[in-house]
Each structure stands twice: as structure tokens, then as C-alpha cells.
Amino acid sequence: MAKTGTTTQGLRAAIERSGYYPALVAEAVEASVGGEPVVSYLVHQETTFDSNEVRRHVTVLVLTGTRFIVSHTDEQAADGTSPSPYATTSTESVKLQRISSVVLSRVVANPESYTPGTLPREVVLTIGWGAVNRLDLEPAACGDPNCEADHGYTGSSTADDLSLRVSEAGDGPDSVRQTLSFAQSLSEATAETPDTGR
């Protein structure tokens, strides 16, 4: 379930509506936001299946006038380190000028008859700021099929700090709309932020 909006009170209400440890999540997010006005936010709760366990987690994205804040909370079952279930919350505050990419992938049905304004079936929002890079390597080859020489490796490096998938079937059309709205707000904010080289 995703919720988006533009006020601090709305952010708190969206966290509470998600029903996922709202006091814990709100405290962590509000501590990171501090006194800055909220420009836009997105609250996305997701359930995943890990072997025989069902796990829930929530991601809260907040855009202020100067920063992008991401908060993620996971719940864990009792294990060797804790006799009772527990949750882990992390927040990261990123200056807007550090955001290097905002990628929005849209999946649409029947593209041959697509009408502008039609809601995508699913969207994937990927945001990069240089904290995590994925490196994909593979052996390099030449055009000679009989060549057995070692040509080293070739590959690509991809900024992949955050990736969030929202689908109409799983999350509802409002969640897809809200993700599109947040992505647009973030893209516009990063376009307006001068690059200071830091």
C-alpha cells in the first residue's frame, strides 16, 4: 500500500494508515526530517515470502526542499540473537545534489493501443546516489569463434541504491499513481538542484 502527499501531518497519517509499527516508523522518519517542510512523500508497505515465513516491511520516502530521506523497517522472527520477534529501522538522509539518477520504468499492457494518460500496470522506481553500485562482469570475447585467448572481462556498473516496485494488481491503482507523482516530484527537485560537485 503506497500513500503520498505533501505535509508533515499527512506523512504521519499515511504511516499510521499503513498499520506497520506506526509509532516506531513515524519516530524514525520524523527524527530524520527534523523541522524541514515536507515537499512530497511515499509510504509503501510490502509483504514477502521467505522460505516458510511471511515477512512484512515498509519503505518511507520523503522529499524536503534540500534532502531525500529513505526509511526502511523490517520485522524479524525470534532467532539466535533475540528470543522475541524484533524490528529493524534504518533511515538515510541524502542531499538532493547527490542524487545521480531517478529511473522510472513503466509496464503497460497492449502498447499498440496505448492512450496517453493510461495508468501503467506496474512501475519500478530506482533511485541512485552512489551509496550502492552493482557491478556485472562477464568474460570478454573477440569475434573469432576459435580464439582461446584470455581477453579479460567486460561489464557495467549500475547505481542501485533503492528500487521500489509497485503494481496495480498487488498494490492498487492509487499506489501506482502515487508512485508516479513522487517520482515526478523527485525528478523535478533534482533537476532544480545545482550540482556543487559534492
Beta strands, then each sheet from edge to edge (+ up, - down):
strand 1: 2-5
strand 2: 38-50
strand 3: 53-64
strand 4: 67-76
strand 5: 86-95
strand 6: 101-107
strand 7: 122-128
strand 8: 133-139
strand 9: 153-159
strand 10: 162-167
sheet 1: 1+ 2- 3+ 4- 5+
sheet 2: 6+ 7- 10+
sheet 3: 8+ 9-
end
